[in-house]
Amino acid sequence: MKATEFIGTVVIDKQAREVGKVVDISVTIKECLVDKVIVGTGSALKKNYFAVVSDEIAEIGDYMQLTLDEVGIEGKGKVDKIEQLPLEGDLLKKFIGKEVLSEDAMVIGKVEDMLIDPKGCLIHNVVISTGSAFRKKNLMVSDDDIKYIGDYVILEMNKDSVETLLGV
C-alpha cells in the first residue's frame, strides 16, 4: 500500500465506532519500520491526536480497525499537536518531497511515496520521482540503498548506477 493513500483512512475502534482518521505515520527508514500511526480526532477547530502501534491495529482494509475499545483509546493520552507525541521516527509528511542525491552528490530526484505494510509496521520501499514532468520515472529503493537521511537523502549508489537502474 502506498503511504500517501493510507493517510486519510477512517479509524474505528473494536466496537466499530469511528474514532478519527489517519493523519500521518512516524517512520524509521533505516530500520525499515513504521513506528507509529497517528490518528486525528475531533473537528477542524478542536483537533486532538494519539498514536497507535502495530499491536493496537486489528485489521486494515477500507478502514483501520483498532484492538482498543473506547476506554483504551481514552487512555492513549491525546495531545493538541502531533509534535507533542512521543515518536521514535520522522513524520512521513516531512520525508515526502526531500531531495535525493547519489553518493557522488548528484541530484537524483525527490521522495514521492513509500510502499508500506501499516499492520506489520514495515516499509517495503521508498519511491523516488526522477526526471522532468514529461520524462518522469519512479525509482524504488530499499533501506539498504539509503546511506544517510538528513536535510537530504543520500543513496548508497553513484549516479551511473542509478541511471542504469532507470534504463537511461
HELIX and SHEET records of a PDB file:
HELIX    1   1 ALA A    3  PHE A    6  1                                   4    
HELIX    2   2 ILE A   29  GLU A   31  5                                   3    
HELIX    3   3 SER A   54  GLU A   56  5                                   3    
HELIX    4   4 GLU A   70  GLU A   74  1                                   5    
HELIX    5   5 ILE A   82  GLN A   84  5                                   3    
HELIX    6   6 LEU A   92  PHE A   95  1                                   4    
HELIX    7   7 ASP A  143  ASP A  145  5                                   3    
HELIX    8   8 LYS A  159  LEU A  166  1                                   8    
SHEET    1   A 6 LYS A  47  VAL A  52  0                                        
SHEET    2   A 6 LEU A  33  GLY A  42 -1                                        
SHEET    3   A 6 GLU A  18  THR A  28 -1                                        
SHEET    4   A 6 VAL A  10  ILE A  12 -1                                        
SHEET    5   A 6 TYR A  63  LEU A  66  1                                        
SHEET    6   A 6 ILE A  57  ILE A  60 -1                                        
SHEET    1   B 4 LYS A  47  VAL A  52  0                                        
SHEET    2   B 4 LEU A  33  GLY A  42 -1                                        
SHEET    3   B 4 GLU A  18  THR A  28 -1                                        
SHEET    4   B 4 ASP A  90  LEU A  91 -1                                        
SHEET    1   C 6 LYS A 137  VAL A 141  0                                        
SHEET    2   C 6 LEU A 122  THR A 130 -1                                        
SHEET    3   C 6 VAL A 107  ASP A 117 -1                                        
SHEET    4   C 6 GLU A  99  LEU A 101 -1                                        
SHEET    5   C 6 VAL A 153  LEU A 155  1                                        
SHEET    6   C 6 ILE A 146  ILE A 149 -1                                        
END                                                                             
